[in-house]
Amino acid sequence: MARVSPAVEMVKTRTLPHQVAAHVTRRILDGRIPDDRLPSELDISQEFGVSRIVARETLKMLQSLDMVRIAQGRRVVLRPQAEWDYLNPLLIEWLPPDEVDSLLHELHETRLLLEPELPASAAAQADRQTLDRLAEELENMARLEDAPDEYLHVDYEFHMEICRAAHNRILDRIMYSSRWLLTASRRVTNDFPDSLENATAHHRAIYDAVAAGDQGKAREAMRRHLETTAAAWPSSARRPAGRRSRKSRRPDQP
């Protein structure tokens, strides 16, 4: 009986194209696929024992993540890692944990750059309906302080309501596109002692400033909230972000 390669066995357990794409991605990150030798549709089909249709969908998936460019003649070209779509939950799922930690560190930096201006803008134009919705989210937070998984959804919705009140569609889409990373970040910080009680207090300070129409206080309340969250983040995730050499990355995992 012919021996089946480990790669084939892995794909057979879950035959969707994104499983093959995950395996290829991890090989790229490990440096086991050189930039100038990316697998073709035929290569993928033969190595993983899948149809040409699955192989084609695999490459399309990698292309949709801005990881590869399929040039004329179907030649597959690897794009620079800095250009990959790091807001896509599929790519986040495939990255090694320390790379995700670096992304979450960069997320905190981005939030500090952008988010304090949202409640300041909301303070200048929030209507009664918006304030009522924010007040309702605050009540839900206080009720869910012993339920971290449910709390994080209410927390996210509070921030999105602030964002919508600022009436900036570009920032709204940025916040929405970051929702997977935002959720991953909250899952870590919500487990710290007293974190949810403190978060509720910070959100209440933001709400009070917005409701009072005080732009300066709203801006400062959001900044204080984000800085507190960043300070509580595990030290391993707060180290300066940076790309390691591809050869030092983790091996493939089934």
CYANA upper distance limits for C-alpha pairs under 8 A (distance plus 0.5 A):
  4 VAL  CA      8 VAL  CA      6.98
  4 VAL  CA      9 GLU  CA      7.35
  5 SER  CA      9 GLU  CA      7.00
  6 PRO  CA     10 MET  CA      6.65
  7 ALA  CA     11 VAL  CA      6.90
  7 ALA  CA     47 GLU  CA      7.84
  7 ALA  CA     48 PHE  CA      6.32
  8 VAL  CA     12 LYS  CA      6.62
  8 VAL  CA     47 GLU  CA      7.60
  8 VAL  CA     48 PHE  CA      5.11
  8 VAL  CA     49 GLY  CA      6.32
  9 GLU  CA     13 THR  CA      7.14
 10 MET  CA     14 ARG  CA      7.74
 10 MET  CA    254 PRO  CA      6.33
 11 VAL  CA     15 THR  CA      5.80
 11 VAL  CA     16 LEU  CA      8.39
 11 VAL  CA     19 GLN  CA      6.95
 11 VAL  CA     20 VAL  CA      6.95
 11 VAL  CA     48 PHE  CA      7.25
 14 ARG  CA     19 GLN  CA      7.22
 15 THR  CA     19 GLN  CA      7.27
 15 THR  CA     20 VAL  CA      8.37
 16 LEU  CA     20 VAL  CA      7.83
 16 LEU  CA     54 VAL  CA      8.11
 17 PRO  CA     21 ALA  CA      6.79
 17 PRO  CA     54 VAL  CA      5.98
 17 PRO  CA     55 ALA  CA      7.58
 17 PRO  CA     57 GLU  CA      6.62
 17 PRO  CA     58 THR  CA      5.58
 18 HIS  CA     22 ALA  CA      6.48
 18 HIS  CA     58 THR  CA      6.77
 18 HIS  CA     61 MET  CA      7.64
 19 GLN  CA     23 HIS  CA      6.91
 20 VAL  CA     24 VAL  CA      6.75
 20 VAL  CA     48 PHE  CA      8.06
 20 VAL  CA     58 THR  CA      6.99
 21 ALA  CA     25 THR  CA      6.51
 21 ALA  CA     58 THR  CA      5.81
 21 ALA  CA     59 LEU  CA      7.86
 21 ALA  CA     61 MET  CA      7.58
 21 ALA  CA     62 LEU  CA      7.11
 22 ALA  CA     26 ARG  CA      6.79
 22 ALA  CA     94 TRP  CA      6.27
 23 HIS  CA     27 ARG  CA      6.88
 23 HIS  CA    252 ASP  CA      7.17
 23 HIS  CA    253 GLN  CA      8.29
 23 HIS  CA    254 PRO  CA      8.48
 24 VAL  CA     28 ILE  CA      6.79
 25 THR  CA     29 LEU  CA      6.77
 25 THR  CA     94 TRP  CA      7.65
 26 ARG  CA     30 ASP  CA      6.60
 26 ARG  CA     94 TRP  CA      7.48
 26 ARG  CA     95 LEU  CA      7.84
 26 ARG  CA    251 PRO  CA      7.73
 26 ARG  CA    252 ASP  CA      6.16
 27 ARG  CA     31 GLY  CA      6.73
 27 ARG  CA     32 ARG  CA      5.75
 27 ARG  CA     33 ILE  CA      6.35
 27 ARG  CA    251 PRO  CA      8.04
 27 ARG  CA    252 ASP  CA      7.03
 28 ILE  CA     32 ARG  CA      6.55
 28 ILE  CA     33 ILE  CA      5.59
 28 ILE  CA     34 PRO  CA      7.82
 28 ILE  CA    246 ARG  CA      8.26
 29 LEU  CA    246 ARG  CA      5.88
 29 LEU  CA    247 LYS  CA      8.01
 29 LEU  CA    249 ARG  CA      6.81
 30 ASP  CA    246 ARG  CA      5.68
 30 ASP  CA    247 LYS  CA      5.55
 30 ASP  CA    248 SER  CA      7.18
 30 ASP  CA    249 ARG  CA      5.46
 30 ASP  CA    250 ARG  CA      6.87
 30 ASP  CA    251 PRO  CA      6.83
 30 ASP  CA    252 ASP  CA      8.40
 31 GLY  CA    246 ARG  CA      5.49
 31 GLY  CA    247 LYS  CA      5.45
 31 GLY  CA    249 ARG  CA      8.44
 32 ARG  CA    247 LYS  CA      8.12
 33 ILE  CA     37 ARG  CA      6.89
 33 ILE  CA     38 LEU  CA      6.68
 34 PRO  CA     38 LEU  CA      7.14
 35 ASP  CA     77 VAL  CA      7.92
 35 ASP  CA     78 LEU  CA      6.48
 36 ASP  CA     77 VAL  CA      7.83
 36 ASP  CA     78 LEU  CA      8.33
 38 LEU  CA     76 VAL  CA      6.66
 38 LEU  CA     77 VAL  CA      7.37
 38 LEU  CA     78 LEU  CA      7.65
 39 PRO  CA     43 ASP  CA      5.82
 39 PRO  CA     44 ILE  CA      6.63
 39 PRO  CA     76 VAL  CA      7.74
 40 SER  CA     44 ILE  CA      6.73
 40 SER  CA     74 ARG  CA      8.32
 40 SER  CA     75 ARG  CA      7.54
 40 SER  CA     76 VAL  CA      6.98
 41 GLU  CA     45 SER  CA      6.71
 41 GLU  CA     52 ARG  CA      7.09
 41 GLU  CA     55 ALA  CA      5.79
 41 GLU  CA     56 ARG  CA      6.29
 41 GLU  CA     59 LEU  CA      7.76
 42 LEU  CA     46 GLN  CA      6.65
 42 LEU  CA     52 ARG  CA      7.35
 42 LEU  CA     55 ALA  CA      7.95
 43 ASP  CA     47 GLU  CA      6.52
 44 ILE  CA     48 PHE  CA      6.38
 44 ILE  CA     49 GLY  CA      8.30
 44 ILE  CA     50 VAL  CA      8.04
 44 ILE  CA     55 ALA  CA      6.18
 45 SER  CA     49 GLY  CA      6.05
 45 SER  CA     50 VAL  CA      5.39
 45 SER  CA     51 SER  CA      6.14
 45 SER  CA     52 ARG  CA      6.08
 45 SER  CA     54 VAL  CA      8.12
 45 SER  CA     55 ALA  CA      5.99
 46 GLN  CA     50 VAL  CA      7.51
 50 VAL  CA     54 VAL  CA      6.68
 50 VAL  CA     55 ALA  CA      7.24
 51 SER  CA     55 ALA  CA      6.81
 52 ARG  CA     56 ARG  CA      6.45
 53 ILE  CA     57 GLU  CA      6.72
 54 VAL  CA     58 THR  CA      6.59
 55 ALA  CA     59 LEU  CA      6.97
 56 ARG  CA     60 LYS  CA      6.79
 57 GLU  CA     61 MET  CA      6.58
 58 THR  CA     62 LEU  CA      6.90
 59 LEU  CA     63 GLN  CA      6.58
 59 LEU  CA     68 VAL  CA      8.39
 60 LYS  CA     64 SER  CA      6.59
 61 MET  CA     65 LEU  CA      6.96
 62 LEU  CA     66 ASP  CA      7.12
 62 LEU  CA     67 MET  CA      5.96
 62 LEU  CA     68 VAL  CA      6.46
 63 GLN  CA     67 MET  CA      6.14
 63 GLN  CA     68 VAL  CA      5.43
 63 GLN  CA     69 ARG  CA      6.45
 63 GLN  CA     70 ILE  CA      7.86
 65 LEU  CA     84 TRP  CA      6.60
 65 LEU  CA     85 ASP  CA      5.64
 65 LEU  CA     88 ASN  CA      7.69
 65 LEU  CA     91 LEU  CA      7.72
 66 ASP  CA     79 ARG  CA      7.52
 66 ASP  CA     83 GLU  CA      7.14
 66 ASP  CA     84 TRP  CA      5.39
 66 ASP  CA     85 ASP  CA      6.30
 67 MET  CA     78 LEU  CA      6.66
 67 MET  CA     79 ARG  CA      5.85
 67 MET  CA     80 PRO  CA      8.00
 67 MET  CA     81 GLN  CA      7.61
 67 MET  CA     83 GLU  CA      7.89
 67 MET  CA     84 TRP  CA      5.71
 67 MET  CA     85 ASP  CA      8.04
 68 VAL  CA     76 VAL  CA      6.99
 68 VAL  CA     77 VAL  CA      5.90
 68 VAL  CA     78 LEU  CA      4.93
 68 VAL  CA     79 ARG  CA      5.61
 69 ARG  CA     76 VAL  CA      6.36
 69 ARG  CA     77 VAL  CA      5.52
 69 ARG  CA     78 LEU  CA      6.83
 69 ARG  CA     79 ARG  CA      7.08
 70 ILE  CA     74 ARG  CA      6.10
 70 ILE  CA     75 ARG  CA      6.11
 70 ILE  CA     76 VAL  CA      5.10
 70 ILE  CA     77 VAL  CA      6.62
 71 ALA  CA     75 ARG  CA      5.57
 71 ALA  CA     76 VAL  CA      6.65
 71 ALA  CA     77 VAL  CA      7.39
 79 ARG  CA     83 GLU  CA      7.33
 79 ARG  CA     84 TRP  CA      7.96
 80 PRO  CA     84 TRP  CA      7.69
 85 ASP  CA     91 LEU  CA      7.79
 86 TYR  CA     91 LEU  CA      6.91
 86 TYR  CA     92 ILE  CA      7.08
 86 TYR  CA    103 LEU  CA      8.47
 87 LEU  CA     91 LEU  CA      8.31
 87 LEU  CA     92 ILE  CA      7.95
 87 LEU  CA    177 SER  CA      6.81
 87 LEU  CA    178 SER  CA      6.28
 87 LEU  CA    180 TRP  CA      7.74
 87 LEU  CA    181 LEU  CA      7.64
 88 ASN  CA     92 ILE  CA      6.99
 88 ASN  CA    177 SER  CA      8.43
 88 ASN  CA    180 TRP  CA      8.22
 89 PRO  CA     93 GLU  CA      6.56
 89 PRO  CA    180 TRP  CA      6.60
 89 PRO  CA    181 LEU  CA      8.49
 90 LEU  CA     94 TRP  CA      7.05
 91 LEU  CA     95 LEU  CA      6.80
 92 ILE  CA    100 VAL  CA      7.21
 95 LEU  CA     99 GLU  CA      6.71
 95 LEU  CA    100 VAL  CA      6.93
 96 PRO  CA    100 VAL  CA      7.01
 96 PRO  CA    249 ARG  CA      8.10
 96 PRO  CA    250 ARG  CA      7.27
 97 PRO  CA    101 ASP  CA      6.72
 98 ASP  CA    102 SER  CA      6.86
 98 ASP  CA    237 ALA  CA      8.12
 99 GLU  CA    103 LEU  CA      6.85
100 VAL  CA    104 LEU  CA      6.71
101 ASP  CA    105 HIS  CA      6.77
101 ASP  CA    236 SER  CA      8.19
101 ASP  CA    237 ALA  CA      5.36
101 ASP  CA    238 ARG  CA      8.47
102 SER  CA    106 GLU  CA      6.79
102 SER  CA    237 ALA  CA      6.55
102 SER  CA    238 ARG  CA      8.07
102 SER  CA    239 ARG  CA      8.19
102 SER  CA    240 PRO  CA      8.14
102 SER  CA    241 ALA  CA      5.59
102 SER  CA    242 GLY  CA      7.83
103 LEU  CA    107 LEU  CA      6.62
103 LEU  CA    241 ALA  CA      8.09
104 LEU  CA    108 HIS  CA      6.88
104 LEU  CA    181 LEU  CA      7.16
104 LEU  CA    185 SER  CA      6.92
104 LEU  CA    237 ALA  CA      7.86
105 HIS  CA    109 GLU  CA      7.06
105 HIS  CA    237 ALA  CA      6.59
105 HIS  CA    238 ARG  CA      6.30
105 HIS  CA    239 ARG  CA      8.37
105 HIS  CA    241 ALA  CA      7.55
106 GLU  CA    110 THR  CA      6.68
106 GLU  CA    241 ALA  CA      7.59
107 LEU  CA    111 ARG  CA      6.63
107 LEU  CA    181 LEU  CA      7.95
107 LEU  CA    182 LEU  CA      8.30
108 HIS  CA    112 LEU  CA      6.75
108 HIS  CA    226 LEU  CA      8.01
108 HIS  CA    230 ALA  CA      6.88
109 GLU  CA    113 LEU  CA      6.88
110 THR  CA    114 LEU  CA      6.76
111 ARG  CA    115 GLU  CA      5.61
111 ARG  CA    116 PRO  CA      8.32
111 ARG  CA    226 LEU  CA      7.93
112 LEU  CA    116 PRO  CA      7.17
112 LEU  CA    223 ARG  CA      7.12
112 LEU  CA    226 LEU  CA      7.03
112 LEU  CA    227 GLU  CA      8.10
114 LEU  CA    118 LEU  CA      8.02
115 GLU  CA    119 PRO  CA      8.18
115 GLU  CA    222 MET  CA      7.81
115 GLU  CA    223 ARG  CA      8.32
116 PRO  CA    120 ALA  CA      7.35
116 PRO  CA    218 ALA  CA      8.12
116 PRO  CA    219 ARG  CA      5.24
116 PRO  CA    220 GLU  CA      7.53
116 PRO  CA    221 ALA  CA      8.45
116 PRO  CA    222 MET  CA      5.69
116 PRO  CA    223 ARG  CA      5.97
117 GLU  CA    121 SER  CA      6.62
117 GLU  CA    219 ARG  CA      6.38
118 LEU  CA    122 ALA  CA      6.58
118 LEU  CA    162 ILE  CA      6.97
118 LEU  CA    163 CYS  CA      6.24
118 LEU  CA    166 ALA  CA      6.26
118 LEU  CA    219 ARG  CA      8.10
119 PRO  CA    123 ALA  CA      6.36
119 PRO  CA    162 ILE  CA      6.42
119 PRO  CA    163 CYS  CA      7.91
119 PRO  CA    166 ALA  CA      7.65
119 PRO  CA    206 ILE  CA      7.70
119 PRO  CA    210 VAL  CA      6.84
119 PRO  CA    215 GLN  CA      7.69
119 PRO  CA    218 ALA  CA      5.92
119 PRO  CA    219 ARG  CA      6.50
119 PRO  CA    222 MET  CA      7.70
120 ALA  CA    124 ALA  CA      7.31
120 ALA  CA    210 VAL  CA      7.72
120 ALA  CA    214 ASP  CA      7.91
120 ALA  CA    215 GLN  CA      4.70
120 ALA  CA    216 GLY  CA      7.04
120 ALA  CA    217 LYS  CA      8.31
120 ALA  CA    218 ALA  CA      5.72
120 ALA  CA    219 ARG  CA      5.55
121 SER  CA    125 GLN  CA      7.27
121 SER  CA    165 ALA  CA      8.19
121 SER  CA    166 ALA  CA      5.61
121 SER  CA    215 GLN  CA      7.37
122 ALA  CA    126 ALA  CA      5.61
122 ALA  CA    162 ILE  CA      6.82
122 ALA  CA    163 CYS  CA      8.06
122 ALA  CA    165 ALA  CA      5.52
122 ALA  CA    166 ALA  CA      5.09
122 ALA  CA    210 VAL  CA      6.87
122 ALA  CA    215 GLN  CA      8.49
123 ALA  CA    209 ALA  CA      7.51
123 ALA  CA    210 VAL  CA      4.60
123 ALA  CA    211 ALA  CA      7.08
123 ALA  CA    212 ALA  CA      7.72
123 ALA  CA    213 GLY  CA      4.87
123 ALA  CA    214 ASP  CA      6.48
123 ALA  CA    215 GLN  CA      5.93
123 ALA  CA    218 ALA  CA      7.43
124 ALA  CA    210 VAL  CA      8.25
124 ALA  CA    213 GLY  CA      6.19
124 ALA  CA    214 ASP  CA      8.10
124 ALA  CA    215 GLN  CA      7.19
125 GLN  CA    165 ALA  CA      7.55
125 GLN  CA    166 ALA  CA      7.70
126 ALA  CA    130 THR  CA      6.45
126 ALA  CA    131 LEU  CA      7.22
126 ALA  CA    165 ALA  CA      6.05
126 ALA  CA    166 ALA  CA      8.08
126 ALA  CA    210 VAL  CA      7.97
126 ALA  CA    211 ALA  CA      8.25
127 ASP  CA    131 LEU  CA      6.91
128 ARG  CA    132 ASP  CA      6.62
129 GLN  CA    133 ARG  CA      6.78
130 THR  CA    134 LEU  CA      6.73
130 THR  CA    161 GLU  CA      7.81
130 THR  CA    165 ALA  CA      7.37
131 LEU  CA    135 ALA  CA      6.58
131 LEU  CA    207 TYR  CA      8.36
131 LEU  CA    211 ALA  CA      7.04
132 ASP  CA    136 GLU  CA      6.68
133 ARG  CA    137 GLU  CA      6.79
133 ARG  CA    161 GLU  CA      8.26
134 LEU  CA    138 LEU  CA      6.77
134 LEU  CA    158 PHE  CA      6.67
134 LEU  CA    161 GLU  CA      7.43
134 LEU  CA    162 ILE  CA      8.38
134 LEU  CA    207 TYR  CA      7.49
135 ALA  CA    139 GLU  CA      6.85
135 ALA  CA    207 TYR  CA      7.99
136 GLU  CA    140 ASN  CA      6.82
137 GLU  CA    141 MET  CA      6.70
137 GLU  CA    154 VAL  CA      6.72
137 GLU  CA    155 ASP  CA      8.19
137 GLU  CA    157 GLU  CA      8.09
137 GLU  CA    158 PHE  CA      6.57
138 LEU  CA    142 ALA  CA      6.88
138 LEU  CA    158 PHE  CA      8.29
138 LEU  CA    200 THR  CA      7.49
138 LEU  CA    203 HIS  CA      7.72
138 LEU  CA    204 ARG  CA      7.27
139 GLU  CA    143 ARG  CA      6.82
140 ASN  CA    144 LEU  CA      6.59
140 ASN  CA    151 TYR  CA      8.36
140 ASN  CA    154 VAL  CA      7.47
141 MET  CA    145 GLU  CA      6.67
141 MET  CA    151 TYR  CA      6.51
141 MET  CA    154 VAL  CA      7.02
141 MET  CA    155 ASP  CA      7.62
141 MET  CA    200 THR  CA      6.69
142 ALA  CA    197 GLU  CA      8.01
142 ALA  CA    200 THR  CA      6.97
144 LEU  CA    148 PRO  CA      7.65
144 LEU  CA    150 GLU  CA      7.24
144 LEU  CA    151 TYR  CA      5.98
145 GLU  CA    151 TYR  CA      7.08
145 GLU  CA    196 LEU  CA      5.97
145 GLU  CA    197 GLU  CA      6.84
147 ALA  CA    151 TYR  CA      6.49
148 PRO  CA    152 LEU  CA      6.68
148 PRO  CA    187 ARG  CA      8.17
148 PRO  CA    190 ASN  CA      6.57
148 PRO  CA    191 ASP  CA      7.80
148 PRO  CA    196 LEU  CA      8.11
149 ASP  CA    153 HIS  CA      7.74
149 ASP  CA    187 ARG  CA      7.93
150 GLU  CA    154 VAL  CA      7.35
151 TYR  CA    155 ASP  CA      6.55
151 TYR  CA    196 LEU  CA      8.47
152 LEU  CA    156 TYR  CA      6.60
152 LEU  CA    183 THR  CA      7.51
152 LEU  CA    186 ARG  CA      6.85
152 LEU  CA    187 ARG  CA      7.82
152 LEU  CA    190 ASN  CA      8.19
153 HIS  CA    157 GLU  CA      6.71
154 VAL  CA    158 PHE  CA      6.68
155 ASP  CA    159 HIS  CA      7.08
156 TYR  CA    160 MET  CA      6.74
156 TYR  CA    182 LEU  CA      8.32
156 TYR  CA    183 THR  CA      8.21
157 GLU  CA    161 GLU  CA      6.52
158 PHE  CA    162 ILE  CA      6.87
159 HIS  CA    163 CYS  CA      6.70
160 MET  CA    164 ARG  CA      6.59
160 MET  CA    172 ASP  CA      7.92
160 MET  CA    175 MET  CA      7.80
160 MET  CA    176 TYR  CA      8.32
161 GLU  CA    165 ALA  CA      6.63
162 ILE  CA    166 ALA  CA      7.06
163 CYS  CA    167 HIS  CA      7.60
163 CYS  CA    168 ASN  CA      7.85
163 CYS  CA    171 LEU  CA      7.74
163 CYS  CA    172 ASP  CA      6.39
163 CYS  CA    175 MET  CA      8.42
164 ARG  CA    168 ASN  CA      7.53
164 ARG  CA    169 ARG  CA      8.39
164 ARG  CA    172 ASP  CA      7.01
168 ASN  CA    172 ASP  CA      6.62
169 ARG  CA    173 ARG  CA      6.71
170 ILE  CA    174 ILE  CA      6.80
171 LEU  CA    175 MET  CA      6.62
172 ASP  CA    176 TYR  CA      6.63
173 ARG  CA    177 SER  CA      6.37
174 ILE  CA    178 SER  CA      6.71
175 MET  CA    179 ARG  CA      6.96
178 SER  CA    182 LEU  CA      6.56
179 ARG  CA    183 THR  CA      6.48
180 TRP  CA    184 ALA  CA      6.73
181 LEU  CA    185 SER  CA      6.60
182 LEU  CA    186 ARG  CA      6.72
183 THR  CA    187 ARG  CA      6.70
184 ALA  CA    188 VAL  CA      7.28
185 SER  CA    189 THR  CA      7.02
186 ARG  CA    190 ASN  CA      6.09
187 ARG  CA    191 ASP  CA      7.34
188 VAL  CA    192 PHE  CA      8.12
188 VAL  CA    233 TRP  CA      8.33
189 THR  CA    195 SER  CA      7.42
189 THR  CA    229 THR  CA      7.65
189 THR  CA    232 ALA  CA      7.52
189 THR  CA    233 TRP  CA      7.02
190 ASN  CA    195 SER  CA      6.21
190 ASN  CA    196 LEU  CA      6.60
191 ASP  CA    195 SER  CA      7.53
194 ASP  CA    198 ASN  CA      6.69
195 SER  CA    199 ALA  CA      6.48
196 LEU  CA    200 THR  CA      6.60
197 GLU  CA    201 ALA  CA      6.93
198 ASN  CA    202 HIS  CA      6.78
199 ALA  CA    203 HIS  CA      6.64
199 ALA  CA    225 HIS  CA      7.92
200 THR  CA    204 ARG  CA      6.59
201 ALA  CA    205 ALA  CA      6.85
202 HIS  CA    206 ILE  CA      6.91
202 HIS  CA    221 ALA  CA      7.46
202 HIS  CA    222 MET  CA      8.19
202 HIS  CA    224 ARG  CA      8.33
202 HIS  CA    225 HIS  CA      6.17
203 HIS  CA    207 TYR  CA      6.64
203 HIS  CA    222 MET  CA      8.45
203 HIS  CA    225 HIS  CA      8.17
204 ARG  CA    208 ASP  CA      6.56
205 ALA  CA    209 ALA  CA      6.79
205 ALA  CA    218 ALA  CA      8.29
205 ALA  CA    221 ALA  CA      6.59
206 ILE  CA    210 VAL  CA      6.75
206 ILE  CA    217 LYS  CA      8.31
206 ILE  CA    218 ALA  CA      5.90
206 ILE  CA    221 ALA  CA      5.77
206 ILE  CA    222 MET  CA      6.60
207 TYR  CA    211 ALA  CA      6.45
207 TYR  CA    218 ALA  CA      8.22
208 ASP  CA    212 ALA  CA      6.57
208 ASP  CA    218 ALA  CA      8.48
209 ALA  CA    213 GLY  CA      6.69
209 ALA  CA    214 ASP  CA      5.78
209 ALA  CA    215 GLN  CA      7.61
209 ALA  CA    217 LYS  CA      6.09
209 ALA  CA    218 ALA  CA      5.25
209 ALA  CA    221 ALA  CA      8.23
210 VAL  CA    214 ASP  CA      6.63
210 VAL  CA    215 GLN  CA      7.53
210 VAL  CA    218 ALA  CA      6.26
214 ASP  CA    218 ALA  CA      6.62
215 GLN  CA    219 ARG  CA      6.60
216 GLY  CA    220 GLU  CA      6.73
217 LYS  CA    221 ALA  CA      6.39
218 ALA  CA    222 MET  CA      6.79
219 ARG  CA    223 ARG  CA      6.75
220 GLU  CA    224 ARG  CA      6.55
221 ALA  CA    225 HIS  CA      6.71
222 MET  CA    226 LEU  CA      6.72
223 ARG  CA    227 GLU  CA      6.53
224 ARG  CA    228 THR  CA      6.55
225 HIS  CA    229 THR  CA      6.80
226 LEU  CA    230 ALA  CA      6.64
227 GLU  CA    231 ALA  CA      6.55
228 THR  CA    232 ALA  CA      6.80
229 THR  CA    233 TRP  CA      6.94
233 TRP  CA    237 ALA  CA      7.30
233 TRP  CA    238 ARG  CA      7.28
234 PRO  CA    238 ARG  CA      7.09
235 SER  CA    239 ARG  CA      7.16
244 ARG  CA    248 SER  CA      7.35
244 ARG  CA    249 ARG  CA      8.07
245 SER  CA    249 ARG  CA      7.91
